[in-house]
Amino acid sequence: MNDKVSQIIAIANQKGGVGKTTTVINLATAMAACDKKTLIIDADPQGNASTGFGIKYDQRDKDLYSIICGKNNINVSIKKTMIPKLDIIPTSPDLSVLEQELVGLKNREFKIRDLIKEINEFYDYIFIDCPPSLGLLTLNALCAAKSLIVPLQTEFYALEGLTQLMKTLDLIKNNFNNKITLQGILLTMYDKRNKICEMVSNDVKNHFNDKVFKTIIPRNVRISEAPSYGQPVLMYDISCPGSQAYASLAGEIINQEKDLK
């Protein structure tokens, strides 16, 4: 397949409802549409990324939890989606007990990293959807990833949680994974009619400068509707503003990679 290892990107924010899973689903779809072989690892026990591709609960017995526990091989857990070149490792609520089961185990922070090593060469991009917390699953994702994307809702308290996440990133970089970098902060649910959105956007850009993506994800009803149909918004309505924004984000990330070469 590929003669190089994949770009592994964790999508994380300990605050829920910021468009994290929506970003994973639609960014991965856009990457696949750009002819990039892409994998999603659903590491959130809520399993919304799996649901977003129409994977029913009775189809998730070979999920992320079963791989980490050694019950299944990673290759049998990879499912094709309806999008060509896009695969997913689904999850189920079983994953919620994993943190307790891993306590006391040696190298528990590197379970996801070690699994990815087995399939790294087959993908251009691997996106890890993290739970809305800074627990062991998010730690695993950040120890496995080369970079982090932080979706940030343009609302009043947005920067408060971001400060803690940046401290966590520094801690991981210093103690577990010195290769991880902040790929970018992605402003989501932006409403140009709302002055708070503009204020938050300017505030974040002043703090993080070029680490804020140029692409901004708008508040868009089609993005909200798509998961109920088990489809990414790019498949549900490719011409809507949300789809266009995620296509733009994919292009921005691919160009970032080119600039680093």
C-alpha positions in Angstrom: 0.0 0.0 0.0 1.7 3.3 1.1 5.4 3.5 1.4 5.1 5.9 4.4 3.4 5.9 7.7 0.1 7.6 8.2 -0.6 11.0 9.7 -2.3 10.3 13.0 -4.5 13.1 14.2 -6.4 13.2 17.5 -9.5 15.3 17.6 -10.1 16.3 21.2 -11.7 18.8 23.5 -12.8 17.9 27.1 -15.9 20.1 26.6 -18.8 18.3 25.0 -21.0 19.6 22.3 -18.3 21.5 20.4 -18.6 19.6 17.1 -15.8 17.1 17.8 -17.4 14.0 16.3 -19.0 16.0 13.5 -15.5 17.2 12.6 -14.0 13.7 12.7 -16.8 12.3 10.4 -16.8 15.1 7.9 -13.0 15.8 7.8 -12.3 12.1 7.3 -14.9 12.0 4.5 -13.4 15.0 2.8 -9.9 13.4 3.1 -11.2 10.2 1.4 -12.8 12.4 -1.3 -9.3 13.8 -1.9 -8.1 10.3 -2.6 -6.5 9.8 0.8 -6.9 6.4 2.4 -8.4 7.2 5.7 -9.3 5.5 9.0 -11.4 6.7 11.9 -10.8 5.2 15.3 -13.9 5.8 17.4 -12.5 6.1 20.9 -15.5 7.8 22.5 -17.7 5.3 24.4 -20.8 7.2 23.2 -20.0 5.8 19.8 -21.4 8.7 17.9 -18.8 8.5 15.1 -19.9 4.9 14.5 -23.6 5.9 14.6 -22.8 8.7 12.2 -22.0 6.1 9.5 -25.1 4.0 10.2 -23.3 1.2 12.1 -25.8 -0.4 14.3 -25.0 -1.6 17.8 -25.3 -5.3 16.9 -22.6 -4.7 14.3 -20.1 -3.5 16.9 -19.0 -6.7 18.6 -15.6 -6.4 17.1 -15.0 -2.9 18.4 -12.1 -0.9 19.9 -12.7 -2.3 23.3 -12.4 -5.9 22.1 -9.1 -5.1 20.3 -7.5 -3.4 23.3 -8.6 -6.3 25.6 -7.1 -8.8 23.1 -10.3 -10.5 22.2 -10.1 -9.5 18.5 -7.4 -8.7 16.0 -7.4 -5.1 14.8 -7.8 -6.2 11.1 -11.1 -7.9 11.8 -12.4 -4.8 13.6 -11.9 -2.5 10.7 -15.2 -1.8 8.9 -15.6 -0.2 5.5 -18.0 2.8 5.4 -20.2 3.8 2.5 -17.5 6.3 1.5 -14.8 4.8 -0.8 -11.3 4.9 0.9 -12.8 5.5 4.3 -12.8 2.8 7.1 -13.7 2.9 10.7 -13.0 1.0 13.9 -16.3 1.3 15.7 -16.9 1.4 19.4 -19.7 0.5 21.9 -20.6 1.5 25.4 -18.3 -1.4 26.6 -15.4 1.0 26.1 -16.6 3.0 29.1 -15.3 0.4 31.6 -11.9 0.3 29.9 -10.3 2.9 32.1 -11.0 0.9 35.3 -9.7 -2.3 33.7 -6.4 -0.7 32.6 -5.6 0.8 36.0 -2.4 -0.8 37.3 -1.4 -2.2 33.9 2.1 -1.4 32.6 2.2 0.9 29.5 -1.6 1.5 29.7 -1.1 4.9 28.0 0.1 3.3 24.8 -2.6 0.7 24.0 -4.0 2.6 21.0 -0.5 3.6 19.8 0.6 -0.1 19.8 -2.6 -1.1 17.9 -2.0 1.5 15.2 1.5 0.2 14.6 -0.1 -2.9 13.0 -2.0 -0.9 10.4 0.0 2.3 10.1 1.3 1.6 6.6 -2.1 1.1 5.0 -3.5 4.7 5.6 -2.7 8.2 4.7 -4.7 9.6 7.6 -5.9 8.1 10.9 -8.3 10.3 12.9 -9.0 9.4 16.6 -12.3 10.7 18.0 -11.7 11.3 21.7 -14.3 11.3 24.5 -15.2 14.7 26.1 -12.8 14.3 29.0 -9.1 14.2 29.7 -9.1 10.6 31.0 -7.2 7.6 30.0 -8.8 7.2 26.6 -7.9 10.7 25.5 -4.4 10.2 27.0 -4.1 7.1 24.8 -5.1 9.0 21.7 -2.7 11.8 22.4 0.2 9.3 23.1 -0.6 7.7 19.7 -1.1 10.9 17.6 1.4 13.0 15.7 -0.9 16.0 16.0 -4.0 17.4 17.7 -6.9 19.3 16.3 -9.1 21.1 18.8 -12.7 21.9 17.7 -13.7 25.1 19.6 -17.3 26.3 19.7 -17.4 30.1 19.3 -19.1 30.8 22.7 -18.3 32.8 25.8 -16.5 30.1 27.9 -14.6 28.6 25.0 -11.1 29.7 26.1 -11.4 28.4 29.7 -11.3 24.7 28.8 -8.8 25.3 26.1 -6.2 26.5 28.6 -6.5 23.2 30.5 -6.2 21.1 27.3 -3.0 23.0 26.3 -1.5 22.2 29.7 -2.4 18.5 29.2 -0.8 18.6 25.7 2.4 20.0 27.2 2.4 17.3 29.9 2.0 14.6 27.3 4.7 16.1 25.1 7.2 16.2 28.1 6.4 12.8 29.5 4.9 10.4 26.9 5.0 11.6 23.3 7.5 14.3 22.4 6.5 14.2 18.7 2.9 15.5 19.2 2.2 19.0 18.0 -0.9 21.2 17.9 -2.1 21.0 14.3 -4.7 23.7 14.8 -7.7 25.1 16.6 -10.9 24.8 14.6 -13.6 27.3 15.2 -17.0 25.6 15.0 -20.7 26.6 15.1 -19.9 30.1 14.0 -22.9 32.4 13.4 -21.9 35.6 11.7 -25.0 37.3 13.0 -23.9 36.7 16.6 -21.4 39.3 18.0 -20.2 36.8 20.7 -19.0 34.5 17.9 -17.0 37.3 16.4 -15.5 38.3 19.7 -14.5 34.8 20.6 -13.0 34.2 17.2 -10.9 37.3 17.5 -9.9 36.4 21.1 -8.7 32.9 20.0 -6.8 34.3 17.0 -5.1 36.8 19.3 -4.0 34.0 21.7 -3.0 31.3 19.2 -2.2 33.3 16.0 -1.4 31.0 13.1 -2.5 27.9 15.1 -6.1 28.8 14.3 -7.3 27.2 11.1 -8.4 29.7 8.4 -11.4 27.5 7.7 -14.3 28.2 10.1 -17.2 25.8 10.4 -20.6 27.6 10.3 -23.7 26.8 12.3 -25.6 24.9 9.7 -28.8 22.9 10.0 -27.7 20.4 7.4 -24.7 19.4 9.6 -27.1 18.8 12.4 -29.5 16.7 10.3 -27.0 14.4 8.6 -26.2 12.1 11.6 -29.9 11.1 11.9 -29.6 9.7 8.3 -26.3 7.8 9.2 -24.4 10.0 6.7 -21.6 12.6 6.7 -22.9 16.0 5.7 -20.8 15.8 2.6 -22.9 12.9 1.4 -26.2 14.2 2.8 -25.9 17.7 1.1 -22.6 18.3 -0.6 -23.5 21.9 -1.6 -24.4 23.2 1.9 -22.1 25.6 3.7 -21.1 23.0 6.2 -19.9 20.6 3.5 -18.0 23.3 1.8 -16.3 24.2 5.0 -15.1 20.7 5.8 -13.8 20.3 2.2 -11.9 23.5 2.7 -10.5 22.2 6.0 -9.2 19.0 4.4 -7.5 21.1 1.7 -5.9 23.3 4.4 -4.5 20.3 6.3 -3.2 18.7 3.1 -1.4 21.9 2.3 0.0 22.1 5.8 1.6 18.7 5.2 3.0 19.8 1.9 4.6 22.9 3.5 6.3 20.7 6.1 8.1 18.6 3.4 
